[in-house]
C-alpha cells in the first residue's frame, strides 16, 4: 500500500499542545496519515527508552517509520578516515531506529564539488564497503535509501542514485526527492511526461521491487543557479513541482512508495493534500 506522512512535526502539532514524538503516532493516525520520518539530520541522539516508546506508539497506530541520517554523511570524501565516520553515523542510525520499529534509512550520498564522475566512483566503492561492514556488524536487516539531491555541488542525480542502488537489489532502495530533482534542473518537472521519463529510467535500471517501492520525498522548493535554496509549502505557485502529474503515474505504474512530505512548517497538512490528490484518482 502507498503511505503518506510528514518529515518531523508541523507547527500545528505544537500549537495543539503536543511536545514529544511519541504523541505523533495517534495524532497522525487521527488525521488520516500512516507514515512518519524521524530526522537525525544534525546527529544521532536519542535514549533507548524514548526510541522504544516511539516504536510502541508507531506500531499501535500503524505508522510506518523511516529515519533520515545525518546530513553531513559523505561517501565521496577523499579521506578514507572521514568515510569511516560516515559509516559510523549510519550504524548509529540503525541502532536508534531498531527499537523505533523503522526499516528505511535515508542518507545523502556526498559531495561532487571536485568532479561528478570521480565522486560517483568513490561513492560506489564506499557503498560496497558499507554493506560489507554492516553485514559484519550484524546490521544487515535494514534498507538504505540514498537520496536525489537539489544542489549542483552534491552527488545525487537520478542516474547517480540508480547506479548506487544497482549494487544491491534488496538492501538499497532509492529516495526520489522530486523537489530536489526539480530544483537541480531549474524547474524541469512541468508535466506527466517529465515525470514519466524519470520513472521509465528507474524501472529500466533497477529491479521492479526497488522501483515500485521507492522512498519519496515531496515538497515545493525554491531554487537558483546553484540549485536548491529552501523548502516551501504547497501554496507556492512559482517554483513547483506539482504533485498531480506524479500521482497519476504512481497509480498507472502500480507503485507503492512511502511518500514523505517535507513542506516548510506544514508538512502534515501538505501530506494530507498529497494523499487527497492521489485518492481522487482512485
PyMOL commands that set and color helices and strands:
alter all, ss='L'
color gray80, all
select helices_A, chain A and resi 11-15+21-31+48-60+80-100+116-136+158-165+178-184+192-205+208-212+244-252+267-279
alter helices_A, ss='H'
color red, helices_A
select strands_A, chain A and resi 3-7+35-39+64-68+104-108+110-111+143-147+154-155+175-177+215-218+221-224+227-231+258-261
alter strands_A, ss='S'
color yellow, strands_A
deselect
rebuild
show_as cartoon
